[in-house]
């Protein structure tokens, strides 16, 4: 779980990763330094979710408050280190491709 959290936290546009074990909320922002969220009208969580679903990664869509977006990462407890890498790599590519 700690490895997963660290890898998620290092992704661009991830402001904060909250959770424990294999259950993590990942807050996505426009500006990581200023913690500036995307406007909800841009539906960032939904667009990322759709992209990842097409890639075979199933996450949960969430909201990080009034404005902002979050994804919930909750892989099975049997996930391997290689599968953690695959999940984080695909999420990183989705952020790059969907958000530019």
N, C-alpha and C positions, 0 to 999 in steps of 0.2 A: 504494500500500500504506500509506503513512504517513497519508494522509487517512482511509482505512478504519479504521486503528488509533485515530486520534484520535476519530473519530465513535463508535466502539464504546466507548472508555474513558469517554465522557461520558454513557453510558446509566445510568439509575438501577439500582442493585443489581448493577452490574458492578464487581467488586473489582479485577480485573487483566486485562490483555490481553497475552498473550505470543505471540511469533512473529516472522515476518519476511515482507516482501513481501505476498503474497496468502494467507498461511496463518497464521491467528490462533486461539489458544485464548482463550476468553472465560469467566472464572470468575464465576459468579452467586452472590451472598450475600444473606442477610437484612438485614444491617447493614453498609453500605459503610465506615463509620468504624471499627467494631470488627472488621471482616472476619469476621463471624459467619456460618458456612455454614448452609444448610438441612440438616436431617437427611435422610439418604439415603432414608428410608422415605417421604418426601414426593414423591420422583421428579420433582423440579423440571425437570431437563434433559429428561426424557422428555415431560413435559407441554408444555414450551415447544416441543420438536421437533414434537410432534403438531400444535400450534396453527399453527406456521410452515409445516408441510407442507401443511396445508389452505389456507394463504394463498399457496401456490406458491413458498415459499422452502425450499430443501433445505440443511440443515446436518448436521453430524455430532454425535451425542450423545457426551459424554465425562464423565469423573469428575475432580474436582479433588483427589482424595486419599481417605482413609477416609470422611470426611464431606464433603459439598459436591457441587457440580454445575458442569459446564462444557459449553460448546458449541464446536465447531470451525467456524470460518468460513473457507471456501476457495473463493471465487468464481473463475470463469475469468479468465485474464489479459486477456481482451478486454472485461471489464466497463467500462461507461462511468461517468462521474461521477454521472449521473442514476440509474443502476442501483445505485450504492453508496448513494445517498441513500434509494432505495426499500428496499433491504435493511435498512439501519439503522433507518429509520422503522418498518418492519414488526416488526423485532426489539424495538424500544422499545415498540410497542403490545402485542406479545405479553407482554412483561414486565408491563406494566400490567394487562392483562386476565387473565392466568393467575395472577399473584402478588398482584394488588390494589394 
